[in-house]
């Protein structure tokens, strides 16, 4: 073989480099915000329709016991990048932490072996990125309509709906690179973060669906003092205007920050959809439990309508990979930065180490290794993703990375990965959730709250 290559005039070194690059898998990570496993079809949801996320599941593996080490936006992404827990990577909370991009990130290790890397969309870790050949990120939390993006060219406002724009930018980047060489692309979606602002084309998608009230919706927290003082109740803390778009007048609606950056057409579409809902609510004069359950239903509708656009755009990315013959050698991961409460315990939001927030969706496909339609009960934490991707890319795990590769589970889904999972929530004050830490083993958790309640 070597003699044939030399006779053909092909330098052996060039052949080996080319062959090595082609052998390395591409990586596409799609990370959503606050998307709950309870609303994903692949997790057996009876309320959410996610056909494109389910496509990843049908072609790969669904992790039924994937957890985060800290249920909040920035810290979760910091753990994804570093493979380290919050107290080690330095980004403990969104309020006081500053992410140090100079520390080792798995994307830097990929760059060293020839990968082009990019992050597009929400990152929520500041704007001084390192480890990426290209970035085009939302400013802070970002906005659903006409959002600002920050790149090395500066800040630009882009007209349109955020899920569409993020996907357009991701596909444009793929079009701009030589995909015969390996790449790692992270697509950060704004959806389904509060407040839930659907694309107008998705208004009505869930308006006639039934949403069973969670068994714990009227939880009295009698045995859990820390849970009793929270401020994330759908009944008491969800705002009629800010969250549910129930405004007394056009003027009050337009004064809300979510609407100020909309163009006239977008404003009129929102007013046309929500005003009849508001008028009926006023006519019905609901109070007490009837009003609480009405708020739950509207929350579910807005949340699920918002998820529609994200799922549709995930389909666009999957279609692109297939159309460009990149499917076979590309790892695709779908995950959320944490779980979310969909009325369980009467709540929205996240933070508490209860299952609905602590447990997060994680779905992965890689046709070269993972069988189709696989489900695993193996426990893992989001710190494990970085070392897994490095191992699949033939890169040695760096010293200091706390995560553990779950490649053995990808090969044999029945294998155990982690016996125990550690959690630590540091933020002090938001939604009146006390800082706490804990350990999960099997069906049990031991949780310690840092403040006396």
C-alpha positions as CSV (number, residue, x, y, z in Angstrom):
1,X,0.0,0.0,0.0
2,X,2.8,2.4,0.9
3,X,4.7,1.7,-2.3
4,X,1.5,2.3,-4.3
5,X,0.9,5.7,-2.6
6,X,4.5,6.7,-3.3
7,X,4.3,5.7,-6.9
8,X,1.1,7.7,-7.3
9,X,2.9,10.8,-6.0
10,X,0.8,11.0,-2.8
11,X,2.9,12.1,0.2
12,X,2.4,9.6,2.9
13,X,2.2,12.2,5.6
14,X,-0.6,14.1,3.9
15,X,-2.5,10.9,3.4
16,X,-2.2,10.0,7.1
17,X,-3.2,13.5,8.2
18,X,-6.2,13.5,5.9
19,X,-7.2,10.0,6.9
20,X,-6.9,10.9,10.6
21,X,-9.0,14.0,10.2
22,X,-11.8,12.1,8.4
23,X,-11.7,9.4,11.1
24,X,-12.4,11.9,13.8
25,X,-16.1,12.5,14.4
26,X,-17.8,15.8,13.9
27,X,-19.7,17.1,17.0
28,X,-22.9,19.1,17.0
29,X,-24.2,20.0,20.5
30,X,-27.7,21.5,20.7
31,X,-28.4,22.9,24.1
32,X,-31.7,24.4,25.0
33,X,-32.7,26.4,28.0
34,X,-35.1,25.1,30.7
35,X,-36.5,22.4,28.5
36,X,-38.0,19.7,30.6
37,X,-37.8,16.0,29.9
38,X,-41.6,15.8,30.8
39,X,-42.4,17.7,27.6
40,X,-40.3,15.6,25.2
41,X,-41.8,12.7,23.3
42,X,-38.8,10.5,23.6
43,X,-39.2,10.6,27.3
44,X,-42.8,9.4,27.0
45,X,-44.5,12.8,27.3
46,X,-48.2,12.9,26.9
47,X,-48.3,16.7,26.5
48,X,-45.3,17.7,24.4
49,X,-44.8,17.0,20.7
50,X,-41.1,17.1,19.7
51,X,-40.8,15.1,16.4
52,X,-37.3,16.3,15.6
53,X,-35.8,15.8,19.0
54,X,-37.4,12.4,18.9
55,X,-35.6,11.8,15.6
56,X,-32.3,12.0,17.5
57,X,-33.7,9.5,20.0
58,X,-34.9,7.0,17.3
59,X,-31.4,7.1,15.7
60,X,-29.5,6.9,19.0
61,X,-29.7,6.7,22.7
62,X,-32.0,8.3,25.4
63,X,-30.4,8.8,28.8
64,X,-33.1,8.4,31.5
65,X,-30.9,9.3,34.4
66,X,-28.9,12.3,33.1
67,X,-28.4,15.0,35.8
68,X,-26.8,18.5,36.2
69,X,-24.5,19.5,39.0
70,X,-26.1,22.9,39.4
71,X,-29.6,23.7,38.0
72,X,-29.0,27.1,36.5
73,X,-28.2,28.6,33.1
74,X,-24.5,29.8,33.2
75,X,-23.1,27.2,35.6
76,X,-24.5,24.3,33.6
77,X,-22.8,25.6,30.4
78,X,-19.6,26.2,32.3
79,X,-19.7,22.5,33.4
80,X,-20.3,21.4,29.8
81,X,-17.3,23.3,28.6
82,X,-14.9,22.4,31.4
83,X,-15.9,18.9,32.5
84,X,-15.6,20.3,36.0
85,X,-18.1,21.1,38.8
86,X,-19.0,24.6,39.6
87,X,-16.7,25.0,42.6
88,X,-13.8,24.0,40.4
89,X,-14.6,25.9,37.2
90,X,-15.4,29.0,39.2
91,X,-18.8,29.8,37.8
92,X,-21.2,29.1,40.6
93,X,-24.1,31.4,39.9
94,X,-25.4,33.9,37.4
95,X,-25.4,36.8,39.8
96,X,-21.8,37.1,41.0
97,X,-19.6,34.7,39.0
98,X,-17.3,35.5,36.1
99,X,-16.3,32.7,33.8
100,X,-12.6,32.3,33.2
101,X,-12.3,31.3,29.5
102,X,-8.5,31.0,29.9
103,X,-9.0,27.7,31.8
104,X,-8.9,24.4,29.9
105,X,-12.0,23.7,27.9
106,X,-12.7,20.6,25.9
107,X,-13.0,22.7,22.7
108,X,-9.4,23.8,23.1
109,X,-8.3,20.2,23.2
110,X,-10.3,19.6,20.0
111,X,-8.7,22.5,18.3
112,X,-5.2,21.0,19.1
113,X,-6.1,18.0,16.9
114,X,-7.5,19.9,14.0
115,X,-11.1,20.8,14.8
116,X,-12.8,24.0,13.8
117,X,-15.0,25.1,16.7
118,X,-17.9,27.5,17.0
119,X,-20.6,28.5,19.5
120,X,-23.7,30.2,18.1
121,X,-26.6,31.4,20.2
122,X,-27.0,31.6,23.9
123,X,-24.0,31.0,26.1
124,X,-24.6,33.3,29.1
125,X,-20.9,33.2,30.2
126,X,-19.8,36.6,29.1
127,X,-18.5,37.8,25.7
128,X,-14.7,37.2,26.0
129,X,-14.8,33.7,24.4
130,X,-11.7,31.5,24.0
131,X,-11.5,28.1,22.4
132,X,-13.7,28.9,19.5
133,X,-12.6,29.7,15.9
134,X,-15.9,31.4,15.5
135,X,-18.7,32.7,17.8
136,X,-21.9,34.6,17.3
137,X,-23.7,34.7,20.6
138,X,-26.8,36.2,22.1
139,X,-26.2,39.2,24.4
140,X,-26.6,37.9,28.0
141,X,-30.0,36.0,28.1
142,X,-31.0,37.2,24.6
143,X,-34.5,38.1,23.4
144,X,-37.0,36.1,21.5
145,X,-37.6,38.8,18.9
146,X,-35.1,40.9,17.0
147,X,-32.2,39.8,19.3
148,X,-28.7,41.3,19.5
149,X,-25.8,39.1,18.6
150,X,-22.2,39.6,19.6
151,X,-19.3,38.4,17.4
152,X,-15.7,39.5,16.8
153,X,-17.2,42.1,14.5
154,X,-19.2,43.7,17.3
155,X,-22.9,43.8,18.2
156,X,-25.6,43.4,15.6
157,X,-29.4,43.4,16.0
158,X,-31.0,40.8,13.7
159,X,-34.7,41.0,12.7
160,X,-36.7,37.9,13.2
161,X,-37.5,35.1,15.7
162,X,-34.5,33.9,17.8
163,X,-34.8,30.1,17.1
164,X,-34.8,30.7,13.3
165,X,-31.9,33.2,13.5
166,X,-29.7,31.0,15.6
167,X,-30.2,28.1,13.2
168,X,-29.6,30.3,10.2
169,X,-26.3,31.4,11.7
170,X,-25.3,27.8,12.5
171,X,-26.0,26.5,9.0
172,X,-24.2,29.5,7.5
173,X,-21.1,28.6,9.5
174,X,-21.3,25.0,8.4
175,X,-21.5,26.3,4.8
176,X,-18.4,28.4,5.4
177,X,-16.0,25.7,6.5
178,X,-14.4,22.7,4.9
179,X,-16.4,19.9,6.4
180,X,-14.0,17.3,5.2
181,X,-12.1,18.3,8.3
182,X,-13.6,17.8,11.7
183,X,-15.7,20.4,13.4
184,X,-17.4,21.0,16.7
185,X,-20.5,23.3,16.7
186,X,-22.5,24.2,19.8
187,X,-25.9,25.7,19.1
188,X,-27.4,27.5,22.1
189,X,-31.1,28.1,22.0
190,X,-32.9,30.7,23.9
191,X,-36.1,28.6,24.1
192,X,-37.7,27.6,26.5
193,X,-36.5,30.3,28.9
194,X,-38.9,32.5,30.8
195,X,-40.8,34.5,29.6
196,X,-42.2,32.1,27.1
197,X,-42.7,34.0,23.9
198,X,-43.8,31.8,21.0
199,X,-43.2,32.4,17.3
200,X,-46.6,33.7,16.1
201,X,-46.8,30.9,13.5
202,X,-47.1,28.5,16.5
203,X,-50.0,30.3,18.2
204,X,-52.8,27.8,18.7
205,X,-50.6,24.7,18.5
206,X,-51.7,23.6,22.0
207,X,-54.7,25.7,22.6
208,X,-57.1,22.7,22.6
209,X,-54.9,20.2,24.3
210,X,-55.7,18.8,27.8
211,X,-53.0,19.1,30.5
212,X,-53.6,16.9,33.5
213,X,-52.9,18.7,36.8
214,X,-49.8,17.2,38.4
215,X,-50.5,15.2,41.5
216,X,-48.4,17.5,43.6
217,X,-49.7,20.7,42.2
218,X,-51.3,21.6,45.6
219,X,-48.2,20.5,47.6
220,X,-48.3,22.0,51.1
221,X,-44.6,21.4,51.8
222,X,-45.5,20.3,55.3
223,X,-42.3,18.3,55.8
224,X,-40.0,20.6,53.8
225,X,-39.4,24.0,55.3
226,X,-37.1,25.2,52.6
227,X,-39.6,24.3,49.9
228,X,-42.4,26.1,51.8
229,X,-40.7,29.6,51.5
230,X,-39.9,29.5,47.8
231,X,-41.2,32.1,45.4
232,X,-41.8,30.1,42.2
233,X,-45.4,29.2,42.6
234,X,-47.6,29.2,39.5
235,X,-50.5,30.3,41.7
236,X,-48.8,33.1,43.8
237,X,-45.6,34.1,41.9
238,X,-46.4,33.8,38.2
239,X,-47.2,37.3,36.9
240,X,-50.3,37.8,34.8
241,X,-48.7,40.4,32.5
242,X,-45.0,39.6,32.4
243,X,-45.4,35.8,32.2
244,X,-48.8,35.2,30.8
245,X,-49.3,38.3,28.6
246,X,-52.6,39.2,30.3
247,X,-52.4,43.0,30.0
248,X,-55.3,45.4,30.7
249,X,-54.5,47.5,27.6
250,X,-52.4,47.8,24.5
251,X,-50.4,50.5,26.2
252,X,-49.5,48.4,29.2
253,X,-48.5,45.5,26.9
254,X,-46.3,47.7,24.8
255,X,-44.6,49.1,27.9
256,X,-43.4,45.6,28.9
257,X,-39.7,45.0,28.0
258,X,-40.5,41.9,26.0
259,X,-42.5,43.9,23.5
260,X,-40.5,47.1,23.1
261,X,-38.1,45.6,20.6
262,X,-40.8,44.0,18.5
263,X,-41.7,45.5,15.1
264,X,-45.3,46.6,14.4
265,X,-46.3,43.4,12.8
266,X,-45.0,41.3,15.6
267,X,-46.8,43.5,18.2
268,X,-50.1,43.2,16.3
269,X,-49.8,39.4,16.0
270,X,-49.3,39.2,19.8
271,X,-52.1,41.5,20.6
272,X,-54.5,39.7,18.2
273,X,-53.7,36.3,19.9
274,X,-53.7,37.3,23.5
275,X,-56.5,39.9,23.7
276,X,-59.4,37.5,23.2
277,X,-57.8,35.3,25.9
278,X,-57.6,38.2,28.3
279,X,-61.2,39.3,27.6
280,X,-62.5,35.8,28.3
281,X,-60.6,35.7,31.5
282,X,-62.1,38.9,32.6
283,X,-65.6,37.7,31.8
284,X,-65.1,34.4,33.7
285,X,-63.9,36.2,36.9
286,X,-61.9,33.2,38.1
287,X,-60.6,33.1,41.7
288,X,-58.9,30.7,44.0
289,X,-58.1,27.2,42.6
290,X,-59.9,27.9,39.4
291,X,-57.6,30.8,38.7
292,X,-54.5,28.8,39.7
293,X,-55.4,26.0,37.3
294,X,-56.1,28.5,34.6
295,X,-52.6,30.0,35.1
296,X,-51.2,26.5,34.9
297,X,-52.9,25.8,31.6
298,X,-51.8,29.1,30.1
299,X,-48.2,28.4,31.3
300,X,-48.2,25.0,29.6
301,X,-49.6,26.4,26.3
302,X,-47.1,29.2,26.1
303,X,-44.2,27.0,27.1
304,X,-45.1,24.3,24.6
305,X,-45.8,26.8,21.8
306,X,-42.4,28.3,22.4
307,X,-40.8,24.8,22.2
308,X,-42.4,24.3,18.7
309,X,-40.0,26.6,16.9
310,X,-36.9,25.2,18.6
311,X,-37.9,21.6,17.7
312,X,-38.6,22.7,14.1
313,X,-35.2,24.3,13.8
314,X,-33.5,21.2,15.3
315,X,-35.0,19.4,12.3
316,X,-33.4,21.9,10.0
317,X,-29.9,21.0,11.4
318,X,-30.6,17.3,11.2
319,X,-31.7,17.7,7.6
320,X,-28.6,19.7,6.8
321,X,-26.3,17.0,8.1
322,X,-28.1,14.4,6.1
323,X,-28.2,16.4,2.9
324,X,-24.4,17.0,3.1
325,X,-23.5,13.4,3.9
326,X,-22.3,14.3,7.4
327,X,-24.7,12.2,9.3
328,X,-22.7,9.0,9.6
329,X,-19.6,10.6,11.1
330,X,-21.3,13.3,13.3
331,X,-22.1,13.0,17.0
332,X,-25.3,14.9,17.7
333,X,-26.2,15.6,21.3
334,X,-29.4,17.3,22.4
335,X,-29.6,18.4,26.0
336,X,-31.0,21.1,28.2
337,X,-29.1,23.1,30.8
338,X,-31.3,21.6,33.5
339,X,-34.8,20.3,34.0
340,X,-37.8,22.4,34.7
341,X,-41.0,22.3,36.9
342,X,-44.1,21.9,34.8
343,X,-46.5,22.4,37.7
344,X,-45.1,19.7,40.0
345,X,-45.2,21.0,43.6
346,X,-47.2,23.9,42.1
347,X,-44.0,25.3,40.6
348,X,-42.3,26.7,37.5
349,X,-38.6,27.4,37.3
350,X,-35.7,25.1,38.5
351,X,-33.0,25.2,41.2
352,X,-34.2,22.7,43.8
353,X,-32.6,19.3,43.7
354,X,-35.9,17.6,43.2
355,X,-36.1,15.3,40.3
356,X,-37.9,17.6,37.8
357,X,-35.1,20.2,38.0
358,X,-32.1,18.1,38.7
359,X,-32.8,15.5,36.0
360,X,-32.3,16.8,32.5
361,X,-32.9,15.6,29.0
362,X,-29.9,14.1,27.2
363,X,-30.2,12.4,23.9
364,X,-27.3,11.4,21.6
365,X,-26.7,9.8,18.2
366,X,-23.6,8.7,16.5
367,X,-24.3,6.1,13.8
368,X,-20.7,4.9,13.7
369,X,-21.0,3.7,17.3
370,X,-24.5,3.9,18.8
371,X,-27.3,1.6,17.9
372,X,-30.7,3.0,17.0
373,X,-33.6,3.4,19.5
374,X,-31.5,2.6,22.6
375,X,-32.5,3.6,26.1
376,X,-30.2,3.5,29.1
377,X,-30.8,3.8,32.8
378,X,-27.1,4.5,33.6
379,X,-26.7,7.6,35.7
380,X,-24.4,10.4,34.5
381,X,-23.9,14.1,35.1
382,X,-23.3,16.9,32.6
383,X,-19.6,17.1,33.6
384,X,-19.2,13.7,31.9
385,X,-20.0,15.0,28.4
386,X,-16.6,16.7,27.8
387,X,-14.4,13.7,28.6
388,X,-16.8,11.5,26.5
389,X,-16.4,13.7,23.5
390,X,-12.6,13.8,23.9
391,X,-12.4,10.0,24.1
392,X,-14.5,9.7,21.0
393,X,-12.2,12.1,19.2
394,X,-9.1,10.2,20.3
395,X,-7.9,12.9,22.8
396,X,-6.6,12.1,26.2
397,X,-8.6,13.5,29.1
398,X,-6.6,16.4,30.7
399,X,-5.7,16.4,34.3
400,X,-8.2,18.3,36.5
401,X,-11.2,17.3,34.4
402,X,-13.6,15.8,36.9
403,X,-16.1,14.2,34.5
404,X,-15.9,10.5,33.6
405,X,-16.4,9.3,30.0
406,X,-19.5,7.3,29.4
407,X,-18.3,5.7,26.2
408,X,-18.6,2.3,27.8
409,X,-22.3,3.0,28.2
410,X,-22.6,4.0,24.5
411,X,-21.2,0.6,23.6
412,X,-23.2,-1.4,26.2
413,X,-26.2,0.6,27.4
414,X,-27.0,-1.8,30.2
415,X,-23.7,-0.9,32.0
416,X,-23.7,1.2,35.1
417,X,-21.8,4.5,35.0
418,X,-22.2,6.5,38.2
419,X,-23.5,5.0,41.4
420,X,-23.9,8.4,43.0
421,X,-24.5,11.9,41.6
422,X,-23.5,15.1,43.4
423,X,-25.3,18.4,43.2
424,X,-24.6,21.9,44.5
425,X,-26.8,25.0,44.0
426,X,-25.0,28.2,45.2
427,X,-27.2,31.1,44.2
428,X,-28.6,32.9,47.2
429,X,-32.0,34.7,47.0
430,X,-33.5,34.2,43.5
431,X,-37.0,32.8,43.9
432,X,-36.2,32.5,47.6
433,X,-34.4,29.1,47.0
434,X,-31.8,28.5,49.7
435,X,-28.4,27.3,48.6
436,X,-28.1,23.6,49.1
437,X,-26.1,20.5,48.1
438,X,-26.8,16.9,48.0
439,X,-26.1,13.4,46.8
440,X,-28.4,11.0,44.9
441,X,-28.0,7.3,44.9
442,X,-30.7,5.1,43.3
443,X,-34.2,6.5,44.3
444,X,-32.9,8.4,47.3
445,X,-31.4,11.9,47.8
446,X,-29.8,13.4,50.8
447,X,-30.1,17.2,50.6
448,X,-28.6,19.8,53.0
449,X,-29.7,23.4,52.9
450,X,-27.0,26.0,53.7
451,X,-29.2,28.5,55.5
452,X,-31.5,27.9,58.5
453,X,-35.2,28.2,57.5
